[in-house]
Amino acid sequence: METNILLESGTNELEILEFMVGGNSYGINVAKIREILPYKQPTPIPNAHPLIEGIFMPRDQIITIINLSKCLTGQSKMDVTSDMYIVTNFNQLNVGFHVDSVVGIQRISWADIAKPDATLENSGNGIATGIIKLTGKLIVILDFEKIVSDISPDTGLKVSAIDHLTNRVRNDIPILTAEDSPLLRKLIHDCLVKAGYTNIISAVNGQEAWDLLEKYKSEGTVEENVQCVITDIEMPQMDGHRLTKLIKTDDELKHIPVVIFSSLVNDEMRRKGESIGADAQLSKPEIGLLVEAIDKLLLK
């Protein structure tokens, strides 16, 4: 199946690949997908994590396969003859996910994705990032980054990368962050504070961040409250590209540096970010590089 990344940036739209596991519908952002392949028996790896089925090599690159049925239901399927692999790329990693079947691609707005409530978050342990109601059924958008980082913690934020920055002079330059994951939101906040940036305002998505900016505009207090914006790309209600475009096309806000900090930053997405005026774009594991980018933008 051919995948397609939307050509226009900042429209607050995305394409979701719908797939099935255990009779239920799930989704993944098409921007994360490299390719979709028929199931092929993987080569098992001794002493690997229980969710790792093994590896396969479709061309010249070894791909790790995660058993999504076992991850979501606790059980592996017996009949896999019609199963598929969704090969992904995010956080600078290529990972394959074993699914029951692929349904197709749905184009939707981020505004149509509902954020799971606190009963599903389970103290940051939930792996649902959003829920879509489409043609009478619910599609659960999964947190693939969390699935991978739970298996291999080294693939998550490299907090140790800022250990050398702990003795820096503190400053109160106001920074607004937009990040929907509670765990990542706290990690980013704590890392920035550790690096000396102590005046952090956190928003749970692009819409909340934009509402704050609009509020500060109406009060005439933008400079006092926001001198830099750090945003994820994938967020319910309003994504980071839409937020960036709104800021950079607003005469009162366009001077504010915007840093995109996302697992989706690759060559294609970098071009999208550049087209809407992002001042810096970094892949999510590199928290140390995020601090360096903010330093360059704010401590000139």
C-alpha positions in Angstrom: 0.0 0.0 0.0 1.4 3.4 -0.9 1.4 6.0 1.8 1.2 9.7 1.2 2.3 12.6 3.4 0.2 15.7 3.0 2.0 18.3 0.8 0.6 21.4 2.5 1.8 22.3 6.0 -0.1 24.1 8.7 -3.6 23.0 7.7 -4.2 21.0 11.0 -4.9 17.9 8.9 -3.2 14.5 9.0 -3.6 11.1 7.4 -4.1 8.1 9.7 -3.5 4.5 8.6 -6.2 2.4 10.2 -5.3 -1.2 11.1 -6.7 -4.1 13.0 -5.4 -6.0 16.1 -7.5 -8.4 18.0 -10.7 -7.3 16.2 -10.2 -3.7 17.2 -9.4 -0.6 15.1 -6.2 1.3 15.8 -4.4 4.1 14.0 -1.0 5.6 13.3 0.0 8.8 11.7 1.1 8.1 8.1 4.0 10.5 8.5 5.6 7.8 10.8 5.3 5.1 8.1 8.1 4.0 5.8 6.3 1.1 4.1 3.7 -1.7 4.6 4.8 -5.2 3.9 3.2 -8.7 4.0 4.1 -10.8 7.1 7.2 -12.9 6.8 8.5 -15.2 9.6 11.0 -13.1 11.5 14.3 -14.4 12.8 14.1 -14.8 16.6 16.7 -13.1 18.8 17.8 -15.0 22.0 17.0 -13.1 25.3 15.1 -10.3 23.5 12.3 -8.5 25.2 9.1 -10.6 25.2 7.3 -8.1 22.8 10.1 -8.4 20.2 9.2 -11.2 17.7 12.6 -11.0 16.0 14.2 -9.3 13.1 13.9 -9.3 9.4 15.8 -7.7 6.5 13.5 -6.7 3.6 16.4 -5.1 1.8 19.7 -3.9 3.2 18.6 -2.9 6.7 17.8 -5.0 9.7 14.3 -4.2 11.1 13.2 -5.1 14.6 9.6 -6.5 14.8 7.3 -5.8 17.7 4.3 -8.1 18.2 1.5 -5.5 18.6 -1.1 -8.2 19.4 0.9 -9.4 22.4 1.5 -5.7 23.4 -2.2 -4.9 23.3 -3.9 -8.2 24.2 -1.2 -10.1 26.0 -1.5 -12.9 23.5 0.2 -13.8 20.1 -1.9 -14.8 17.2 -1.8 -18.4 16.0 -2.8 -17.8 12.3 -0.6 -15.1 10.8 -1.0 -16.0 7.1 -2.7 -12.7 6.2 -0.9 -10.5 8.7 1.1 -7.3 7.8 4.1 -5.4 9.0 3.9 -1.6 9.4 7.5 -0.4 9.1 7.9 2.9 10.9 10.5 5.7 11.2 10.5 8.0 14.3 13.0 9.1 16.9 15.7 8.3 14.3 14.7 4.6 14.5 13.2 2.1 12.0 10.9 -0.3 13.7 8.3 -2.8 12.3 5.0 -3.5 14.0 3.2 -6.9 13.4 -0.6 -6.2 12.9 -3.5 -8.4 11.9 -4.5 -6.4 8.9 -4.5 -2.9 7.3 -7.8 -1.2 6.6 -6.8 2.0 4.8 -5.9 5.6 5.1 -8.2 8.2 6.5 -7.7 12.0 6.2 -8.9 13.9 9.3 -8.4 17.1 11.3 -6.5 17.1 14.5 -9.5 18.9 15.9 -11.5 15.6 15.4 -9.1 13.7 17.7 -10.3 13.5 21.3 -7.6 13.3 24.0 -8.1 10.3 26.3 -9.3 11.4 29.8 -7.5 10.7 33.1 -9.2 7.3 33.5 -7.2 6.1 30.4 -3.9 7.8 31.2 -3.2 5.5 34.1 -0.5 7.8 35.7 1.3 8.2 32.4 1.3 4.5 31.5 -1.4 4.6 28.9 -0.5 4.1 25.3 -3.5 5.8 23.7 -2.8 9.3 22.5 -6.1 10.0 20.9 -9.5 8.6 19.9 -11.3 9.2 16.6 -15.0 8.4 15.9 -15.3 7.5 12.2 -18.2 6.0 10.4 -19.7 4.7 13.6 -16.6 3.1 15.1 -13.8 4.2 17.4 -10.2 4.2 16.2 -7.6 4.4 19.0 -4.4 6.3 18.0 -1.5 4.5 19.7 1.6 6.0 21.3 4.2 4.1 19.3 7.1 6.1 20.8 6.0 4.9 24.3 5.7 1.3 23.2 9.3 1.4 21.9 10.7 3.3 24.8 9.1 0.9 27.3 10.9 -1.9 25.5 14.2 0.0 25.1 14.4 3.1 27.5 17.5 4.4 25.7 15.3 5.4 22.7 13.4 8.0 24.9 14.6 11.4 25.9 18.3 11.4 26.6 18.0 13.4 29.9 21.7 12.6 30.7 22.6 14.8 27.7 22.1 17.9 29.8 24.0 16.8 32.9 26.9 19.1 32.0 24.5 22.1 32.0 23.4 22.0 35.6 25.7 24.8 36.9 24.5 27.5 34.5 23.2 30.9 35.5 19.5 30.9 36.0 17.3 33.1 33.9 13.6 33.9 33.7 13.2 34.2 29.9 9.6 33.0 29.5 9.2 29.9 27.3 5.9 28.3 26.2 5.9 24.6 25.5 3.1 22.6 23.7 3.3 18.8 24.3 0.4 16.5 24.8 2.2 13.6 26.6 2.1 14.2 30.4 5.3 12.3 30.9 7.2 14.1 28.1 5.8 17.5 29.2 7.2 17.0 32.7 10.5 15.7 31.3 10.9 18.7 29.0 10.0 21.1 31.8 12.4 19.5 34.2 15.2 19.4 31.7 14.8 23.1 30.8 14.7 24.1 34.5 17.8 22.0 35.0 19.5 23.9 32.2 18.7 27.2 33.7 15.4 28.1 32.1 13.1 28.5 35.1 10.1 30.4 33.6 8.2 27.7 31.7 4.5 27.7 30.8 3.2 24.3 29.7 0.3 23.7 27.3 -1.2 20.3 26.6 -1.6 20.9 22.8 -1.3 23.5 20.1 -4.8 24.9 20.7 -4.2 25.6 24.3 -0.9 27.2 23.5 -2.6 29.4 20.8 -5.3 30.4 23.2 -2.7 31.6 25.7 -0.9 33.6 23.0 -4.2 35.2 22.0 -4.9 36.0 25.7 -1.5 37.6 26.1 -2.1 39.6 22.9 -5.4 41.0 24.1 -3.8 41.9 27.4 -0.7 43.5 25.7 1.6 41.1 27.7 3.1 38.9 25.0 6.7 40.0 25.7 6.3 39.4 29.5 4.9 35.9 29.0 6.4 34.3 25.9 9.7 34.9 24.3 10.1 31.4 22.8 7.7 28.5 21.8 8.7 24.8 21.9 6.1 22.6 20.2 5.6 18.9 19.4 4.0 18.1 16.0 1.5 15.4 16.8 -1.2 16.8 19.2 -5.0 16.6 19.4 -7.0 19.7 18.7 -4.2 21.6 17.0 -0.8 20.2 15.8 2.6 21.9 16.0 2.7 22.8 12.3 -0.6 24.7 12.5 0.6 26.4 15.7 3.8 27.4 14.0 2.0 28.8 11.0 -0.4 30.8 13.1 2.5 32.4 15.0 4.6 33.1 12.0 1.7 34.8 10.1 0.7 37.0 13.0 2.3 40.4 12.9 2.3 40.6 16.7 3.8 37.2 17.3 6.0 36.4 14.3 9.2 37.6 16.0 8.9 34.9 18.6 11.3 32.0 17.9 9.5 28.6 17.4 11.4 25.4 18.0 9.7 22.1 16.7 10.8 19.2 19.0 9.2 16.0 17.7 9.8 12.4 17.0 8.6 13.1 13.4 11.5 15.3 12.4 13.0 13.8 9.3 14.0 15.3 5.9 10.4 15.6 4.6 9.0 17.0 7.8 12.0 19.4 8.2 11.1 20.9 4.8 7.5 21.3 6.0 8.7 23.1 9.1 11.0 25.4 7.1 8.1 26.3 4.8 6.0 27.6 7.7 8.9 29.5 9.4 10.1 27.3 12.2 13.4 28.7 13.6 14.8 25.3 14.7 13.7 21.6 14.3 15.0 18.8 16.4 14.3 15.1 16.9 12.7 14.3 20.3 15.4 12.1 21.8 18.0 15.0 21.6 17.1 17.1 24.6 20.7 18.4 24.8 20.4 19.7 21.3 17.1 21.4 22.2 18.8 23.3 25.0 21.6 24.3 22.6 19.1 25.5 20.0 17.2 27.6 22.6 20.5 29.1 23.8 21.3 30.2 20.2 17.9 31.8 19.8 17.6 33.5 23.2 21.1 34.2 24.5 22.5 36.1 21.6 
